[in-house]
Amino acid sequence: MILVTGATGTIGGQVATQLIAAGIKPRLLVRNPEKAKAFAGKAELFKGDLADPASVAAALVGVEKLFLVTAGTEGPAWEAAAVDAAKVASVKQIVKLSVIGAEYEAITFGKWHRASEKKIEASGIAWTFLRPGNFDSNALWWIETIKSQGAVYAPLGEGTYAPIDPADIGAVAVAALTKPGHAGKAYTLTGPRALSTGEQVAIVAKASGRTVNYVDVPPAAAQDGMLKAGMPAAYVTALLELYAFMKSGNASLVTNTVAELLGRPAVSFEEWAAKNAAAFK
Ligand SMILES: NC(=O)c1ccc[n+]([C@@H]2O[C@H](COP(=O)([O-])OP(=O)(O)OC[C@H]3O[C@@H](n4cnc5c(N)ncnc54)[C@H](OP(=O)(O)O)[C@@H]3O)[C@@H](O)[C@H]2O)c1
């Protein structure tokens, strides 16, 4: 049995969908089964919460492989507890969604993920770490201001990064969960080409037939907006640190790992924008 966490989110949703497409019926740990009803019948829906270790232990009964994803400031603590529970349940393999550059522990997101990776390494359970860069789907965060103002605001200057299609991350996760040869591997996953935010905005604009301007905003303005939107302060601080890192050009790495692992090119941002154009119209 494969247990997938985060199935109501971006990457866990891809993993669940692609496992099902491969003829596998995974178990999904979900806080709210109603939110996962699209998977009903095709997957085992298990109501649980990563913040509730007893529910995680119950979800892990009979599980051989775990796809582990968390989000937010509690992530490292939840992942540590899940690893302890996986050990007790004799789980054979953990595939963890990490982040690009985790191994350098240069910024807070990397430190959070590397702490979880170290915990998994010390558990003795076989592991595979997926270390992706920015997801193409982060562009969906722009929908509101694209529609209301024809603009995208971000403190990213001309910094480039190679966004990756979540479907490609899901495909790599499914390979790691279902095929041999991925134990002890950490994969740095990016899209095929580094682009500035302005270039990505132009691609979304073209795909959706809208006029959209990219506005490079000062970090303080971005901070203000995120705090007003109700994001936790510690998370906002980590995001601003990441944005500064990206703006300074430190995040422009492009890898060929998706193509090497999947035997086909990684999906381009243009292709992702074409697939998702309706969301911006
Ligand atoms: N976005 C990027 O560009 C990027 C790049 C590299 C790495 N990452 C990493 O990717 C991860 C986020 O992945 P994502 O974007 O797929 O996440 P997401 O779309 O934000 O979804 C988060 C998932 O986790 C679930 N979840 C949250 N709290 C939970 C809890 N207490 N118990 C059980 N499930 C819980 C959510 O369930 P509900 O539906 O119940 O909320 C949801 O299914 C983070 O670790 C981030 O650092 C992101």
The ligand as an SDF file (V2000), in Angstrom:
LIG
                    3D

 48 52  0  0  0  0  0  0  0  0999 V2000
    5.3510   26.2570   -4.4820 N   0  0  0  0  0  0  0  0  0  0  0  0
    6.5890   26.0720   -4.8780 C   0  0  0  0  0  0  0  0  0  0  0  0
    7.0530   26.6880   -5.8380 O   0  0  0  0  0  0  0  0  0  0  0  0
    7.4710   25.0720   -4.1630 C   0  0  0  0  0  0  0  0  0  0  0  0
    8.7350   24.7950   -4.6950 C   0  0  0  0  0  0  0  0  0  0  0  0
    9.5330   23.8360   -4.0740 C   0  0  0  0  0  0  0  0  0  0  0  0
    9.0730   23.1670   -2.9470 C   0  0  0  0  0  0  0  0  0  0  0  0
    7.8350   23.4680   -2.4480 N   0  0  0  0  0  0  0  0  0  0  0  0
    7.3710   22.7310   -1.2610 C   0  0  0  0  0  0  0  0  0  0  0  0
    6.1650   22.0540   -1.5960 O   0  0  0  0  0  0  0  0  0  0  0  0
    5.4080   21.8780   -0.4080 C   0  0  0  0  0  0  0  0  0  0  0  0
    3.9740   22.2810   -0.6820 C   0  0  0  0  0  0  0  0  0  0  0  0
    3.4520   21.4320   -1.6700 O   0  0  0  0  0  0  0  0  0  0  0  0
    2.1090   21.7880   -2.4190 P   0  0  0  0  0  0  0  0  0  0  0  0
    2.2650   23.1150   -3.1050 O   0  0  0  0  0  0  0  0  0  0  0  0
    1.7050   20.6080   -3.1800 O   0  0  0  0  0  0  0  0  0  0  0  0
    1.1410   22.0330   -1.1830 O   0  0  0  0  0  0  0  0  0  0  0  0
   -0.2940   22.7040   -1.1890 P   0  0  0  0  0  0  0  0  0  0  0  0
   -0.8810   22.7310   -2.5550 O   0  0  0  0  0  0  0  0  0  0  0  0
   -0.2020   23.9540   -0.3800 O   0  0  0  0  0  0  0  0  0  0  0  0
   -1.1070   21.6180   -0.3790 O   0  0  0  0  0  0  0  0  0  0  0  0
   -0.7870   21.2970    0.9370 C   0  0  0  0  0  0  0  0  0  0  0  0
   -1.3970   19.9610    1.2350 C   0  0  0  0  0  0  0  0  0  0  0  0
   -1.0380   19.5790    2.5670 O   0  0  0  0  0  0  0  0  0  0  0  0
   -2.2310   19.2860    3.2630 C   0  0  0  0  0  0  0  0  0  0  0  0
   -2.0760   19.5870    4.6660 N   0  0  0  0  0  0  0  0  0  0  0  0
   -1.7960   20.7840    5.2260 C   0  0  0  0  0  0  0  0  0  0  0  0
   -1.7870   20.6660    6.5570 N   0  0  0  0  0  0  0  0  0  0  0  0
   -2.0790   19.3620    6.8380 C   0  0  0  0  0  0  0  0  0  0  0  0
   -2.2240   18.6290    8.0150 C   0  0  0  0  0  0  0  0  0  0  0  0
   -2.0840   19.1880    9.2330 N   0  0  0  0  0  0  0  0  0  0  0  0
   -2.5180   17.2990    7.9340 N   0  0  0  0  0  0  0  0  0  0  0  0
   -2.6950   16.7150    6.7250 C   0  0  0  0  0  0  0  0  0  0  0  0
   -2.5570   17.3590    5.5670 N   0  0  0  0  0  0  0  0  0  0  0  0
   -2.2610   18.6740    5.6260 C   0  0  0  0  0  0  0  0  0  0  0  0
   -3.2900   20.1540    2.6330 C   0  0  0  0  0  0  0  0  0  0  0  0
   -4.5540   19.6470    2.9650 O   0  0  0  0  0  0  0  0  0  0  0  0
   -5.8720   20.5900    3.1030 P   0  0  0  0  0  0  0  0  0  0  0  0
   -6.4950   20.5400    1.7420 O   0  0  0  0  0  0  0  0  0  0  0  0
   -6.6530   19.9150    4.1550 O   0  0  0  0  0  0  0  0  0  0  0  0
   -5.4140   21.9580    3.4810 O   0  0  0  0  0  0  0  0  0  0  0  0
   -2.9250   19.9970    1.1660 C   0  0  0  0  0  0  0  0  0  0  0  0
   -3.3810   18.7760    0.6610 O   0  0  0  0  0  0  0  0  0  0  0  0
    6.0740   22.7060    0.6800 C   0  0  0  0  0  0  0  0  0  0  0  0
    6.8310   21.8610    1.4990 O   0  0  0  0  0  0  0  0  0  0  0  0
    6.9870   23.6360   -0.1000 C   0  0  0  0  0  0  0  0  0  0  0  0
    8.1170   24.0590    0.6510 O   0  0  0  0  0  0  0  0  0  0  0  0
    7.0200   24.3910   -3.0380 C   0  0  0  0  0  0  0  0  0  0  0  0
  1  2  1  0
  2  3  2  0
  2  4  1  0
  4  5  1  0
  4 48  2  0
  5  6  2  0
  6  7  1  0
  7  8  2  0
  8  9  1  0
  8 48  1  0
  9 10  1  0
  9 46  1  0
 10 11  1  0
 11 12  1  0
 11 44  1  0
 12 13  1  0
 13 14  1  0
 14 15  2  0
 14 16  1  0
 14 17  1  0
 17 18  1  0
 18 19  2  0
 18 20  1  0
 18 21  1  0
 21 22  1  0
 22 23  1  0
 23 24  1  0
 23 42  1  0
 24 25  1  0
 25 26  1  0
 25 36  1  0
 26 27  1  0
 26 35  1  0
 27 28  2  0
 28 29  1  0
 29 30  1  0
 29 35  2  0
 30 31  1  0
 30 32  2  0
 32 33  1  0
 33 34  2  0
 34 35  1  0
 36 37  1  0
 36 42  1  0
 37 38  1  0
 38 39  2  0
 38 40  1  0
 38 41  1  0
 42 43  1  0
 44 45  1  0
 44 46  1  0
 46 47  1  0
M  CHG  2   8   1  16  -1
M  END
$$$$
